[in-house]
């Protein structure tokens, strides 16, 4: 299979780096070996490549901005990482899509196009009208990620997911804890289901569901995306 073969020097260096980290793991210096920083198709290809070349799978992969209300494409890749890459621990990061899914909107450096930003603002307005916030609905969505994967694909993840949330102040920390505690209530989940459905429908109706600006930048050649093989 094409995914099992190195495509060049870059692939070879990544395999070598993974091999070095597995050696450190075997020596007890580190606990796990994972990879992050690439678009999903590349992450999957490299996971398969490492498993094939080293005869052992990565312990984890981390994907950011692909497991949220606007871009939930990681759901379709979850079973592929598990079945073809042998990866059981999938770390999801940036449930707020690097600030896009907040009341104040994304920072100036955010790569999202203007049309997507405007749709996110309308989603925020919809949430305000329901006495909640887009940030809260987005956090709820990601904290229920394993359940959402099953809803979107009909298949539940085999391993446990870890959600990485970036927070900028103590108030946001307290809010995330409150969201987590609130989701223990079936009544709260029912309200959240309604909000999630309507926000996702808004992004879909305006043509932004699963829009991936990183892949668009790669297609235009205006940015290079580099990957890392971290240990943690």
RARA-V345799 format. One line per field, one symbol per residue. ss: DSSP state (a for helix, b for strand, c for the rest). phi: phi as a letter, one per 20 degrees, with the letter a starting at -180 (. if undefined). psi: psi as a letter, one per 30 degrees, with the letter a starting at -180 (. if undefined). A space follows every 50 residues. Layout:
# RARA-V345799
ss->???
phi->???
psi->???
This chain:
# RARA-V345799
ss->caaaccccaaaaaaaaaaaaaaaaaaccccccbbbbcccaaaaaaaaaaa aaaacccccbbbbbcccccccccaaaaaaaaaacccccbbbbbccccccc cccccccccccccaaaaaaaaaaaaaaaaccccaaaaaaaaaacaaaaaa aaaccccccccbbbcccccaaaaaaaaaaaaacccaaaaaaaaaaaaaaa aaaaacccccccaaaaaaaacccccccbccbc
phi->.ffedferffffffffffffffffffenfcebcbcbndfggfgfffffff fffdlbeffbcccdmcbbgecdffgfegfffffeemeeddedcmfellnf ecfenfffffeffgfffffffffffgfffdmccfffffffgffdgfffgf fecncegfeeeddddecdaggfffffffgfffffefffffffgfffgfff fffffendfmfcfffffffemebddddcdecb
psi->keffkkfaeeeeeeeeeeeeeeeeeefgelelklklflleeeeeeeeeee eeefhkllelkkkkgghaeejhffeffefeeeeefgkfjjkklifghhfe hleflllefkgkleeeeeeeeeeeeeeefghaleeeeeeeeefgeeeeee effgkkkelkkkkjkkkfleeeeeeeeeeeeeffkeeeeeeeeeeeeeee eeeeegggkgkjfeeeeeefgfkkkkllilk.
